[in-house]
Amino acid sequence: MKVNVTYFDTAMALIEIGSIRILTDPVFDDAGTTYNDGVIALEKTSSRAIDPSELGRIDAVLLSHDQHSDNLDMRGREFLAEVPQIFTTPEGAARLGARAIGLTPWQVTEISRDGVTLRVTAAPAQHGPDGTEELTGPVTGFLIDWDGRKASGPIYISGDTVPFAGTKEIVERAAPIGLALMHMGHVTPAPDAGIFFSLSAREAADYASNLKAEVMIPLHFDGWAHFDEAKPVATSILAQGEAAKRTRWLAPRESLSLEM
C-alpha cells in the first residue's frame, strides 16, 4: 500500500493510505492568535500552513483531544463540520456532536473506501505526569493498520503524551511500528515549573527505539509560545545515533511517501 504523509502545522498532518485521506488535529488559525484553555495561556507563533479549502476531500479526522487549541483551534472546529467522521476521546465526542465517535483505549473502529478498509485503534495517551490527568483532560493516540500490510508494523500517532504505563503497554502490544508520528514540544506551564505535558526529543527518540519504529516523523514541535524545546535543540538530539536513521523532518506542506 502506498502511504503518503504531508505535514502542515503543529500536530496536523494528512495521511493518505490508498484512496483514504485522514487528517490529524486540525489547526488553521493565523499567527498571533491567543487562547485561554485553562491550564496554559496559548499563543500561536507560526503562520497558517494551508487553507481548509485547499485540502480537498477528507474521509476522517483523528483528533487526539479537543480541549486544547494547539490541537483543535477555532477554524479547526469550523472545519470539522465538513468532515464525515471524527474519531477522538469519548469526552471530546460528547462535546463535538453526532459525527464524532469516542474511542476508549484499545477500542477498534474501521474506515473504508474503494475496497480498502483501515482498522483504527485508540492507543493510550496521558497528557502529563501521573496525577495531572484531571488538569489536562483525556487524550488519545491512534494505531492504523490494514490487511496485506508489507511494513514491519502499523502506523502509530502518539497524541500529546508523556512516557507512562500506557506507552509501555503500546510497546508490548504494538511493536514493531512501521511509521511513528510523535507529538513533541516538551510543553510546560512555565519555564521553571518542572513538569511537562508532551514528549521531549530525547523521550521521543527513546520511545521510537523501544517501538522499533522504521520511520519517525516529528509533529507538535514548533509554532507555539508554550513549546519549551526549541526546534534546533530537538533537531540536534534527533540527528544523533540510532534516531538519525529513522527520523524524517518535514517542512510545512512537505510530503513523505512510503510503501507499506
N, C-alpha and C positions, 0 to 999 in steps of 0.2 A: 504494500500500500504506500502510495506517495503521501508524505506528510509535509506540509508547508507551515512554518510558524513565522508570523510577522509581528515584530514588536512595535508598539506605538508610544505608550506613556505610562509611567508608574507600573501598575500590575496589569495593564491592558495589553493583550496580545490576541491576534487572530490565529486560530489553529484550524487548518484545513486538512481533513482526512478524507481522501477520495473527494466526493462532491459535498460532504458535510462541512459546514462552516460554523465554528464555535468561537465566541468572543468571551474573554475573561475581564472581569472587574472594570466596567466602562467608566472612563473619565474624559470629559470633553470641555471642561471649563477653561477659561483663559488664565494666564499668569497674573498674579496679584490678587486673585480671588481668595477670600478668607472665610473660615468656617469655625464654629464653636460646637464641637461634637461632645463636649462634656469633660473628657479626660485631658485632652491636649488641644490648645488653640492651633489650628492648621492654617498654613498659607502656601498656596501653590506658587512655585517659582518658575516652572517650565511652561513654555508656550503650548497651546493645544496642538497635538500632533496630527490630527485628522478631524475633518468634519463628519458627523454621522452620515450625512448624505452620500459621502464617498465610499462608504463601506460595502454597499450592496447588500444582498440577502444575508441575513444571519439566521441560522436554524435554531440556535440555543445560546444562552448566556450562562456561563459557570461563574457564579458570584460568591466569592469567599465569605463576604459578610456585607450587610447593607448599612451598618450603623456608623461607619467612618467615611468621611468624604474623600479620602485619598484612595478609596476602593470603589466608591459609587458617589459621584458628585451630582450637582443639580441637573446638568444637561444629561448626565448618565441616567438619572431617574426618568427624565423625559424620553430618552431613547428606549428604555425598557418597554414602553407602551407599544413599540413596533415589533417586539420580539415574541415569537410564538411560545417559547419555553424558557423558563428561568429556573435554574437549579441552585439552591442555596441552603442555609440553615433553616430548620423548622421555624425559628423565631422570625427570621427575615422573611420567609414565605408568608407568614401570617400578616406581616406589615405590608407586603408588596402586592397581595391580591391573587386573583384566581389563576393566573398563568404561571405563578411561582410555585415550585414544588420543593418542599423542605425535606432534606435527607439527613438522617442520623448517621453516625459513624458506621461504616461498612455496609450501609444500605445501597442497593444496586438499582439503577434505572437504565433505560435504553434511549438512544437517539437513532432514528432510521431515515434513510433517504436513498433512492435509486438502487435498492438492493443491498445497501451496506448498513449494517447495524453495529453501533458502538455501545459498549457497556460502560456506563459511568458509575463509579463507586465513590461515595463520600469517604474521605480519609480524615482521621483525627487531626485536629489542629488546636493549639492553645495560644492565645494572643498575649502571652506574658508569663511570668513565673507563677508557680503554684500559689494560689491564694488571691490572684488578681482577676480571676475569671468574671466575677460579678462586676468589677470595674470596667473591663474592656468589652465584655459581651462575647457571645459564642461566634466561632469562626469554623470554617471547614476547608479542607483541601480536597483534591479530586484525583482519581485514577481513571484513565481512559484506556480501554482495551477492545480487541475485536478478534474474531476468528481469522485464522490464516496469517496472523502477525509473524513477521520474519525477524524482527529485532529481538534482542535478548529479553526484553521486558516491556511493560506498558509505559504510557505517558503518565507522569506524575506532576501535579501542580500543588505546591506546598500550602498556598494560602499564607496569611500572616500568622506565623507560628514561631515559637522558640523550641529548643530541644526539651522534650518532656517524655513521660512514659508512652504517650501516643506515637511519637516519632520512632521510638524503639520498636513499637508494635508494627509500624509500617515497614521497617527494615525486615522484621521477622516474617511478615506475611506477604510482602510485595516484591522484595529484591529478587533478582536484579531488575533495574529500571532501564528502559531504553532511552528515554528523554525526561529530564527533570527540569521543571521551571520553578526556580527558587525565589521566593519573596525575601529580599534582604533589607538593607537600610539601617539596621540596628536602632530602631526607633526608641526614643527615650522621652519622658515627660520634661526633663530638664538636664542640662549638661552634667550636673553633679548629683543626679537622683540615684544613680547606681542600680537602676532596674531598666530592663529593655523589653520591648514588645514585639520585636521581629529579629530574624537571624542577622548576625554579622557575617561578613565574607568568610572568616575563618570557620564559623559554625556551618555555613552553607557548604564549604569545601569538605569538611569532615563528614557532614551528613550525606553528601553526594557520594563520597567514598564508601561509606557504610552501605548505601543503597546499591553500590556497584553500578552507578549510572554511566551509560555510554557517553551521553552528551548532557551538559547542564547549560541552561540559558538563564542568566540573572534577570530578575524582574524587581520592581519596587526598590530601586537603589538610588534614585535621583529625582529631582523636580519638586521637592517639598522642604520647607524650612526645618521641619521637625526630624528629618532623617539625620542621624548622628554621625554616620560613617560616610565620609566623602567618597565619591566615585574613584578618584585617583588612588586612595588607600585600598579600596576594595579591588581595584584593577591590579595593583601591585601584589596583593595577597593571592589572588586567583591566577597570577602568572607564574606561580612557583610550583615546582614538583608535579605531583600527580594531577592537581587541579588544572594546571595549564593544558593538559592533554584533552580534557573533557569540556572546558569552558568555552562557550561561544557568546561573546558580547554582540548585541545587535543595536545599531543606532535606530532612532525613531524612523519607522516605515521600512526598515531593512528586514529582509526575509532570509530564512534558512530552510532549505529543502532536504529532506531525508527520505530514504527508502526504509520503511518499517514493515 
